[in-house]
Amino acid sequence: MNYKMIDFQRHGDARGMLVAVEEGKEIPFEVKRVYYMYDTGATVRRGYHAHLKLEQILICIHGSCKIHLEDGEGTTEVVLDRPDEGLYLSRNVWREMYDFSKDAVLLVLASELYDESDYIRDYNEFSRIYLGEKISLNHSYRMFPLESALFHARRGFIRERCVSNSRYKGYVGSVGTVDSRIDIPFEIRRAFYVFDTARDVVRGCHSNKKSRFALICLTGSCRVRVRKSGNENEDETFLLDHPDKVLVLSEMAWKEMYDFSEGSVLLCLSSEKYDSGEYVRSFHDFLEYVDEIKTAPV
């Protein structure tokens, strides 16, 4: 079989839940592209293609959907309805996603950047190559033009990307895409998402010596406060309330995530694998570290 289900480990405490997936562990490939489907109607079927080389992991991090799979060895239907369960697809797997719940958000981690030549969109061609037979089926679908992204640069520790994120528009719903080294200035080594977070909880409260992050609130909303010094007047606060808003944080940005709405899911893409030694969890230590950087000889 060219596909399999993967159980991810949940990490939970009084603040809520977190699921992390990392290159070389849960992810058997280098992540070059992340995209997510949302606002998809229950009667819509997406996909209708296979890939020549691309590998993917699909996670329904909110709501549920079903996926029809064919790989030349068998046919199966998979239900994705848990944020701690993923579906790994290797190349040459025909997939059709359908029966999306109203609140569904399907997260996809991909091994390649978008390349139209990597797609097999004709089922008869896929069937002839991989199933050894030619079957005439009416797999009709519509493609919609991509909108261009709009970037807003910010000085200092932080860069905000408020975009009409690349998406297919129409009755099929919306797709937001984030390509490593293109949309964000780093390669994606780790992805994690927090959910079931109480409104009065503050998450984060640390900085990182090496890791850069891209934050996207895929459902609901939350706020992110970024601190650069001990002077609160220099703090910056950002509202993440739509999947089209991506907040990019450089290394050593002190971040505090709070004011989570009910049902919110915050996706974090990281430039580094997890390393507890690069976390600065004391604000006092953070200020000292920033002063050292400022006064260090060039």
N, C-alpha and C positions, 0 to 999 in steps of 0.2 A: 504494500500500500504506500502511496505517495502522500498520505496525510495521516495525522494522528492528533488526538486530544492531549493537551498538556494542562496539568493542574499547577497553579501558581500558589505560593505561600502567602496567606493573609497575615498582616501584622496589625494588631488592634490593641487599643488601650482606651482610656477615658476620653481621649480627644476624637476618636473615630477609627477608621480603617485605612490601611495603606497596602497596595500591592505593587511590587517592584519586579521588573524583568530586565535582565542584563545580558549583554553580548557575551558569548562564551559559556553562559549558564543556561538560562531558559531560552535564549535566542541563539540558534545555531548558525547565525550569519551576521555580517556587518550591516547595521541598519543605515540605509542611505536616504530613505523616504518614509515619512509618516503621513497618513491621511485618515480622515474620519468622516463617516456618513451620518447625517442627522436630518430631521424633518422629512423623513421618508414615509410615504403613505403605506398603509397595510396591504394595498392591492398591487404595489410595485414589485417587480422582480429586477434585480440588478445583477451585474456580472456578465453572464453570457460570453465567457471567453476562457482561454487557458494561456499560459505563458511558456515561452521556449526556455528561459533561463531563470526567471525571477522566482524567489521564494518569499513566503509571507507568513505572518502570524496574525490571526484575526481574533479580536476580543470584543465581545459585546459588553461594554463597561456600564451600560445603563439600558434597562429594558431587555428586549429579547428579539431574536430573529432566527430564521431557519436557513440552512445552506444545503443545496443539492450538489453532490460531488460525483465525478466520474474520472477514472484514471487508467482505463484499459484493463484493470484487474477486478474492478467491481464498481458498484454504484451504491451510494448511501445518502441518507438524510441526517443532518446534524442540527441539533438545537443549541444555540448559544444564548444563555440566560443568566450567566454568573460572571461577575467581574474578576474572579480568581480562576477562570478556566479559559484556555485559548485553543485555537485550532491551527496547527501547523500545516501549511501546504507547500510541497516542493513544486518543481516545475512540472509542466505537462498534466495539470489537473484542471478539468473543466469544472467551473463553479457557477452556481446561480443562487443569489441571496434573495430571500423573500419572506413574507409574513412578518414584517417589521412591526413591533408594537409602537404605539403612538409616541412613546418617550425614548425609543431606541437610539443609542449612539454606538456605532460599530467602529472600533479602532483597528487600523491596519498598519503593521510594521513591515516594511518591504526591503528586500536586499539590493534593489537597483533603483536608480532614478527613472523617471518616466521615459519610455522608449517605445513608440508605436510599433516598431518593427518586431518587438518581442511578443506582441499579442497574436493569438490565433482567435479571431472573432467569428469565423465560419464553422459551425458545428459539423458540417459535412466534411470539411478539411480535417478537423480534429478527429472525427470518427474514422476517416480513411487512414490517417497516420497512426493513431494510437489504439483504435478499437478494431482495426482490420476489416471494417465494413463501412458501407456508405448508406447512411440513413437520412432520409429527408424529413426534417422537422422544421416547424415554423418558429424559430427563435428570433422574433422581431424585437428591436430595441431602438431607442433614439439616443443620439449623442448631442450634447449641448456645448457651445463654445465656452472657452475658459475666459474668465475676467482677469485683468491684470492686477497685480498686487501693488499696494501703495505703502511705502515705508516712511516712517517718521523717525529721524535720528535724534538722540538725546545725548547730551554731554555727560561726562563723568562715568559713574559706575553702571549706567543703565541705558538700554536702548529699547524703545517701545515700538512695536510693529502693530499698528492698528490698520487692518487691511480689509478690503473686500476679498477675502482669501480665495485663492484659485478654487473654483467650484463649477460643477455642472448644475445648471439651473433648469427647472421645469417640474413636471409632475413626478420626476424621479427623486426629488429632494435636493439636498445640498451636500457637497463634498469639500472639506477643507484640507489643504495639502501643506506640508512643511518638508522641504528638501534640505538635507544637510549640506553645508558649504554653499548653499544658494540662497534659501530663505533665511537661514540662521547661520552664523559665522563659525560653526563647529560641526564635527562629526558626532553622531548620536551613539553613545556607548551604553546608555541606560535609560529606561523609561519607567516612571512610576506614577501612580495616581491615588489620590486620597478621596474618600467618600464616606458617607454616614457621619459627617462632621457636625457637631453641635454648634449652634450659632455663636455661643459665648466662648468658643475655643480659639486660641491663637496658636498657629502652627509655625514651623520654621524656627525663628529666634536663633539664627546662627548665620555665619558666613562660611565660605569655602575658599581655601588657598588656591585650588586649581580648577574646580568645577565651574563651568558656565551652565546656565539653565535657560530654557524656554518654557514659559508657563501659559497654559491655555485652559480656561474654564469651559469645559465641554457642555455642561448643563448647569443651570442655575447661575449663581454669581458669587464672587468673593472680592475682597480688597487685599492689596499687597502694599505694605509700607516698606520703603527702602531707606535705610539710614546710612549716611556717609560720615557723620561726625557725632559728637555729643550734643550738638546744637539742634534742638528739635525743629527750629525754623528752617533747617536745611533738609528736613525729611521730605520725601516725595511719596505720594499715595496714588495708587492706580486701581481703578475699578475694572475688573474682568467680568463681563456680563454677557459675552457672546462668543461662540466658537471662532469667530473671525478675528478676535483680538489675541495677539501673541505678545507677551512681555518677555523680552530677552534681558537676562542679567549676566553681567560679567563676573569673573572671579572676585572674591572678597566683597561682594555686595551683601550687606546685612539685610536679611529679608524677614518680614513678619506677615503671615497670611491670616486673615481674620474675617469676621462678618460673613460667614458662609451661609448661603440660603439653604432652605430645605431641599434635599435631593441634588445638591451640587456635586460635581465631579471635577476635580482640578488635576489636569495632566501636566507632568513635569518631564521634560526631555533634558538629559544631562550629557555633558561632554566627556564625563569620566565614569569609570566603574566605581562602585562604593568603596570608600576608604575612610574609616573613622578618624584616621590620623590627620586628614586634611580639613576636618571640621573645626571651626572656632566657635564654641558655644557660649562663651562669656563675652558680653558686650564690652566690658573693660579690656579684656585681652584683644578684642577686635580693634578698639581705639589705639591701643599700644602698637599693634601690628601695622595699622595704617600709618601711624607716625613714623615707624621705622622705615616703611617704604618711601615716605615723602622725604626723609632726611638721608636716605642711603645715597652714597656717591654714584654718579652715573658712570 
